[in-house]
Structures are given as C-alpha cells and as structure tokens.
Amino acid sequence: MASSAANTNRPLRVLCCSGSLEGGGSERQLWQLASQLDRKRFTPGVYLLYRRGHYIEQLPKDVSVTGFWSEFDESQRYWPGQIRRMQIRHLAKVIREQRIDVVYDRTFHMTLVTAAAASRAGVPRVSVIVSPPSADFQKSRERFRFFKKRLLTSAYRRPGCVTIAVSEEVADDAAAFYVLARSQIQVLPNPVDFEAVRAAATVPTTEIQKAPVERGVRIVVVGRLSHEKGQRLALEALKCANMQRADPIYLDIVGDGPDRAELEQLASQLGIREQVTFHGFLSNPYPMIRDSRLLCIPSEHEGLPNVVLEAMALGTAVVATDCSGSLRTLIGNNERGILVPPGDARSLALEFAREGDAATESSQRRKLASDWVEKHHAMANWLGEMQSLLIRSETDWQRSGGE
C-alpha cells in the first residue's frame, strides 16, 4: 500500500486516467482537473492508454504523462483479454513507481482497467460515470458485454471506490443497472470554466473553414462522428428544413470519428452537400459556437454534454433530442432550450426552420440558460468539491487499513 500523504505531510499524488486526451467532453474534464488542482495540496499525473490528443500539449509542464501503448507493440496480435491484463499490470506498476495516493478515472472503458490496477497496487479510486449505462454501455458495441458488466458492478462496489455521477438521472440509472445502493453514488455536475470559454470564443482562428454566407442561418453540431451522436438525424433534418425556408440553413459539423466518410456521403445523397461543412476536430470551437444561431445535439443518448453547458455560457441557443434526464433537467420545460423527440427528423427540422423567425423568444431562453449554467455549473464549486472527494477518499482508505 502506498504511503499516506497525510502521514508524510506532502501533497496528495493523484493519477488521472483516460484512454487518450483527444477532444471529447470527458477528456476535457480530466484535463481541467489535472491542470487546476491546487498544487499546494496535490501533485497530479496523467496515465493514458494511447498517448495522444490535443489536450496533452495544454497540460502544465509539471504534469507527467505516461502512455501504455508507448511501451508496447500495438501492431502485435493478442489473445482476447490479454491486452486488458497487460494494461492492469502496467498501470499497477506505474501507481507503485510513482507512489500514487489516489487514482481518478472517467468512463466505463477506463474503469475496467483502473479498478483492478488500483486494487492490486493498494490505493483508493475515484470513478466518474458520465452517461446512463442502460444506454451508454448496454447499447455500445462492446465485446463480452455480460462479462464486462459484472466487472464494472464489482468495480463500483469495491472498497476504496468513490463513485461519482454527473447528474441525478445518471446516478439513478447507474444504481439500477449495476444494482448498487443509490447512496453509494455521489452527484457532481460537470463544470464550465466561463472565463476560459468566453475568452477562447474571442480568439481569431484559422482552423475554421469560413464559407461566405450573405444570408441564412448557421447551425453547429459538435461531437464525435459516431452513430450514437446522431449526426445522420441532423443531416436529414437540414434537408427537410431547407425545403421550408427561402433563406438557406447551413450546418457546421465539428468533430471526427469512424462515421465521417459515411456522413459525407449521406450529405451528398440528400443533395445538401453545399450547405454542410465537415470541419473535423477543432482545438478551439468556441468562436463557431458563439457565432452560430443554434447548437444542435441530435444524439441517441447522452449524459450531461459539456458542449451544451459551454454553448449556454456563450449565449447560443440549444435544440436537443430528449435523450436523457440530464438534458431534460438542464433545458427545463423548454425554458432554457428546446427538446424534440429522439430520432424525429421532422420535429428537429421544424426547430431549425423556426429559429430564424423566433428571435425574441430565443433571446429569453438564452438569457435563462446562461444564468442557470452560471448558478449550477461553476468551475470553482466543482473543483472545490472534487478536491475534497479526493482527499476524503485517501483519508478513509488509510483509516480502513486499505481494505
């Protein structure tokens, strides 16, 4: 078992674990934590399965980064389950060598590795559940799902684990799905760094492909290009909406992923390719979000999307599919945005078409949304609570004798 930071009067060593540090919401939250932890009380490090991603370059210089595949041959063929066992051994070794006090992870993919590694190394763990597992895990394309569900259930029940959910709805779903006591799961909503987001929105960027648009409405979709994020629905809605308006609607799709080629082909098939721009990953999407008339979340399921919080902070209107209780709470009774039925391209198209004609109503929603986010999702509050949880997890672990 690692030596206690409390006993040695040194900062708590926290290892923040992720698959990579590419541009997803969970990766951004992990980067924010590693960057902003109080250095008088914490020494953060980062462990990645794949040592890649835009946020690596943005980490402070005092944060060490360790990558699993940097030390192994990714091209080699492995037996089923062998890679996970290798990752567990490697992470446990890193925890011991770096004398880590607490391990932090987000998403179930990483928890499958960190739970066993932290247990083997004898340290506590803080794990964050970011989406309802009845949708995120159950509908995923994971192999051996039954076996992995049992592993995750055991991981969240394990002594030394503090389990966090990003919303009450995600916590309720996780408790039912993994058969956990609801009291075992603490709720800590995702934060927004208002000053950083608003400052970034004013920074000139050459990343954005600016097509000349003299008239019309610009709508932006931000997210990984994969089936559950619903970009196909947004394209179908765009075609329908443009049939209802004289002024064209343009769609900016930000993000990358396995479905990009398929989505580009669909845009061409629908005859809307000239109204759609695929930007790929943008290191700073905030100028585009700020300048768009509408942010669209067309997902099949979600937890609490960071990009919605950021759009609200920037005063951009939001329309989303009614795909999660977390979004329902955030949007309210269409007070701070608009919800449409999941998979309903016609309803989404109607909101696309209406947005250009509902300026007063939309302005009221944007103001209510901005006020709500500032009240409920402030970075300082989240960081303070997270730091307290990390300290308490290590203290409780030491008091229990590491059992």
N, C-alpha and C positions, 0 to 999 in steps of 0.2 A: 504494500500500500504506500502511496506517495506521502511524503512528509507534509504535515499540515502547515498551511501558510500562517494560520493564527498562532501556531506554536513557535514559528521561526520569525515572526514579525516581518514578513516580506509580502510583496504584492501577490495576489492570487493568480496563478498561471491558468489561463483559460484557452483551450484549443477549440477553435471554431471550425466545424467540419462541413464540407459540401462536396457535391460531385464535381463542380467547377465554379468559376466566378464569371460566367457569361451573363448575359443581360436580363435574366429573369427576376421576378419580384423577390423570391426567396434569397437569391444570390445577393441582391441589393441590400436586403435586410441584414444578412450576415456581414457584408462589407461595412455597413453602417455601424454594427456592433463592434467589430474589430477595430474600426477607426476611432470610435468615440468613447470607448471605455476609459474611465478615469485612470490615468497611468500611475497615480499615487497608490491606487488600491488593486490594480490589475495589470498583468503582463499578458497581452493576447498573442496568439499564434494562429495560423490557418493551416488546415490539412485538407487537401483536395485529392479526389481520385484522379482527375485529369487536370494537370497544372496549366490551365488556360483560362482566358476570359478577360474582358475589358477591365474589370474591377481590380485585377491583380496590380496593374500599373498605378491605380489610385490608392492603394493601401499605404499607410505611413511607413517610413523606412524602418521603424522599429518592430514591425510585424514580420516574423519569419513565415515563409510559405514552404510546406512540404507536399510533394506530389507522389502518389502511389505509382502511377504509370511512368514516372520519370526514372524509376529504379527497376522496372520490369519490361519485358518484351511484349508489347500489346499485339503484335502480329502472330505470336505463337498460339497454337490451338490448345485449349484447356478442357478438361472434363467438366460436366455440369456441377456447379457448386464449388469448383476448385478456386475460381477467382475470388469468390466471397471469403473463403477460408484464408487465402493469401492476404486479402485486404485486412481481415481481422488481425492476423498475426503481425502484419506490418504496422497497423495503427497502434496496437498494444505496445509494440516495441518503441514507437515514437513517443507515446504517452510516458513510458518509463524513462526513456533517454532525456526527454525534455522536462521531466519532473512535473507533469501536468497535474493540476489540482481538480479541475472540472472540465468536462467535455460538453460542448454545445453543438447541437445539430438541428437542421430543418429538413423537412420532407421525409417520407417513409423510406425512400431509397437509401438515404444515408443512415437512418436509424437501424436498418438491418445490419449495418456494419458496426456502427458505434456502440450499440448495446452490448454486443458480445465482447468487443475490444475493451470497453471501459470496465466491464465486469472482470475480464481477465487481468487487467492492469490494476484493479482495485481502486477505482476512482468513481465519483458520482457523475451523473449526466443530466443535462437539461435538454429535453427534446421538444420541438415545436411541430404541432400538427397544423398544416396550412390550409387544408381543404377537407370537406366531408369525406371520410374514407368509403362510405357507401357508394359514392360516385367516383372519387379520385382513384381509389385503389381497386374497387370492385369492377369498374368499367375500363381499367387500364389494360394494356396488352402484356402485362407481366406474365412470365412463365412461372409455373409452380405456385399459383396464387394461394391455394389452400395451405400449403406448407408455409409460405411467407406470412400469411395472416396469423398463423399460430405463433410464428417467431415474433411478430410485432405485438401480439397480445401479451406474450411473455415479457417482451422488452418494456412495455409500458407499465406492467405490474411489478417489475423487478425493483427490489430495494435500492435506494440511491438514485432513482429516476424521478425527476420533476418534469411532469408533462404539462405543456402549455398549448392552448388552442387560440387561434387568432380571433375567435368570436364565440358567443354563447351557442350559436347554432352549430358551429363546427364541434364544439365541446360536447354538446348533446348527441350529435351523430356519432362521434368517436366513442363515447361511453357505451352507446347501444351496440355499435358494430364490433367493438373489441370486448364487450361485456366487462366494462370497468365501472367501478363506483364513480358516479359523477363528481364526487368531492375530490377524487384523485386528479382531476384536470382543472388547472387554473386558466383563466381567460386573460389574455393580454393583447389587445388590438394592435394591429400594425401602426407604426407611426409615419408621420410626414415631416421631413425637415423643410419647413416652409421657407426659411431664408435661402437655403441652398437651391431649392426647386425654382423659386421665383427669380433668384439671381441667374441661374442657368438659362432660364427662359429668355433672358435679355442678351445672351451672348451670341454674337454673329457666328454662323457655322457654314462651312462649305459642304457638309455631309448631305444636306437636303437637296434633292433634285427639284428645283423650283420651275414647274411648268407655268408659262404665262397664262393667267386666268383673269380675264377682264370682268367676268360676271359669273354668277353661280355660287354654290355652297360647297365648302370643303369639309369633309368628314374624315376622321382619323381612327384607325383600328391599330392598337398596339398589343403585341403578344407573340408568343412562339407560333410558328406556322405549322400547326398540327390539328388533327381532326376535332379534338375536344374544345379548341378555342373558337371554332365556328366561323372562320373567315369565309367559308363557302356560303353561309347564310347571308353574310354582309354583301357579297357579290350579287347574289340573287335578288336581295332587297334593292340594291343600287339600280339594277336593270328595271325593276318594277317602278321605282320612284322616278326615274328619268322619263318614264312614259307618262307621268302625271304632271310634269312641270315644263314650263317654257325655258326657264333658266336651268342649265345643267348642274348636276351634283357630281363632285369629284371625290374619289376615295383614295386616301393615302394609307397604305398598309406598311406598318413598321414592324420589323422582326424577321427572323429567319427560322428555318426548320425543315423537316422532311417533306412537307406538303407544298413547298414553294412552286415547284415546276407544275404540279397538278393544278394549283390555284391560278397560275398564269395562263395555263391552257384553258381553264374554265372561263376566265375573263374574256379570252378571245372568242370562245364558243358562244358566249352570251352577247357578243357584239359591243362590249363596254371597255375594251382594252385601252382606248384612248382616254377614258375617264378614270383609270386606275393606275396608280404608281406604286410599284413594289420597291421600297427603299432599303430593304434588308435591315440589319441591326444598326441602330444609330446610338452612338455614345451619348449624345445629348438630344433626346427627342422633344425636350420641353418647349423650344420655340415653335415647333409644329403643333404641339398640343395647345399651346396658348393661342395660336393664330387660327385654329380650326373652329368652325361653328359648333362642332359636336364631336365628342368622343363616343365611340360605339364599342360595347362589349357584347359580342354575339355568341358567347360561349355556351356549351352544353352543360357544364358545371363549373363552379368557382368556389373559392374560399372567400377571402376578403382581398380583392385585387388592389395592389398598390397603385396601379396606374389610375384607377378611379379616384382614389384619395388625392393623388397629385393633380389630376385634372380639375377636381373641385377646388383645390388650393389655388389654381391658376385662373379660376373663374370660367372654365369651359363647361358647357352643358353636357350632360351624360344621358345616353339611352343604352339600356342593357336588357338582355334576356332575363326573365325571372327565374334564374337557375340556381339561386342559393338564398338561404335565410339571411346570410350576412349582407348580401346586396340589398335584400328587402329592408333590413333594418337601416342600412345606410341611406337608401333612397327615400324611405318612408312611404307614405301613401301618395306616391308621385309628387311629393312636396319638394324634393331636392334633386329630382331627375325623373326619368320615365322608364318604366319596366314594360316589356312586351312578352308574350308567351314564348317559351323556348321553341326554336325550330320554325317559327311562324314568319316567313319572309314577307308576307303581305302586311302584317302589323308593323314590322320593322320598317318597311318601305314607306308606310304612311307617316311614321315619325320622321324619317329622312325628308320627306316632301314637305311636312308641316313646319320643320324647323326654320325655314327661311321666312315663314309668314307669322311666326308667333314670338316676335321679339320681346314684347313686354312681359308675357308670361314666362318666357325663358329667362329673362333677366332676374325676375323674382326668385326663380328656382336656383339660379347660380349664386345669388347672394345668400340664400338659406343654406346651400350646400357648403359654401366657403366658411360660413360661421360654424356650422356643425363640425366640420373637419378640424378647425382650429380648437374647438372646445374638447373634442373627444379623441383626437389623434396627434397630440403634440409630442414632438420628439423628446423633449426634456422629461415628460412624465413617463414615457415608455422606457427611456434609458435608466431613469432612477429605479423603476420597478424591476427591470431586468438585472441591474447590478445587485439589488437586494436579494433577488432569487438566486443568483449565482453564489453569493456569499452564504446565504442560508443553506443552500444545498450542500456546500462543502462543510459547513459547521455541523449540520445534522448528521452528515456521513461520519465525521470524526467522533461525534458523541455516541453514535451507534456502534462504534468499533469497526466500521466498514462492512456492516452486514445488513 
